[in-house]
Amino acid sequence: MNEMLNEDNFVLYCAKHYDNRHCSSTEEFYEDLKRIGYIKKLITRYVISGDLKERLILNHIITLNNVFGPTVTCRILYFKLQEYMKYIKPFLVLLNILPETIQNIKKLNTINTDCIDMDHGIIEALRKI
């Protein structure tokens, strides 16, 4: 579970931890991985225009959590969207799936999640849910 995660082993790592009993093809696996890109697009839209689709982002994260589990979900989100974690962290906190540390991402051994800031606009929007 804590093997070093990098670009070379990302898809294999995700496939190894993928648990979707209803998945009948590799296309479904890749559709679930595309959710990471959808999250990035939604966060980018929020940063640029202030338009936050918090429920849609939550749905994507919940789906990832359902098929990968919380630890793997947080690892792959950090790996692919490290520069957006300020915006993603409030969702992970709300869902109570953010671990205290994230291990072995690229060349980093341990990432202390307490050190990741959170966007106050997203916090306020999530408080209204």
C-alpha positions, 0 to 999 in steps of 0.5 A: 500500500505504501509503495512509492507512487510515481508516473511509471507505476500510477495506473498499475497502482490504481488498478491494483487497488481498484474494487468495483464489483460492478465493473465489467471492462477496463473502460469503466476503470479508466472512466473512474480515473477520469474523475481526477481530471473532472475534479481538476477542471471544476477546481480550476473553474472555481479558482478562475471564476469563483463558480464552485460546483461543490456537490459535483466535486463531492460526488466525484470524490465519493465515487473515487473513495467507493472504488479505491478506498480512502487511503488510495483516494487521498494518495492519488488525488495528492499525486495528480492534484498536489497544487490543488490540495488547498481546494480539495482538502476541505472536501476530504475533511468533510467526508472524514477520509483525510489521513494525518499523513500521505506516504511515498508520493514521487520523491516525498516520503511523508506529507503531513496533511495538517500543513496543507492550507484550506480555501475559506470560500470552499469551507463556507460553501461546504458548511451550508450543505 
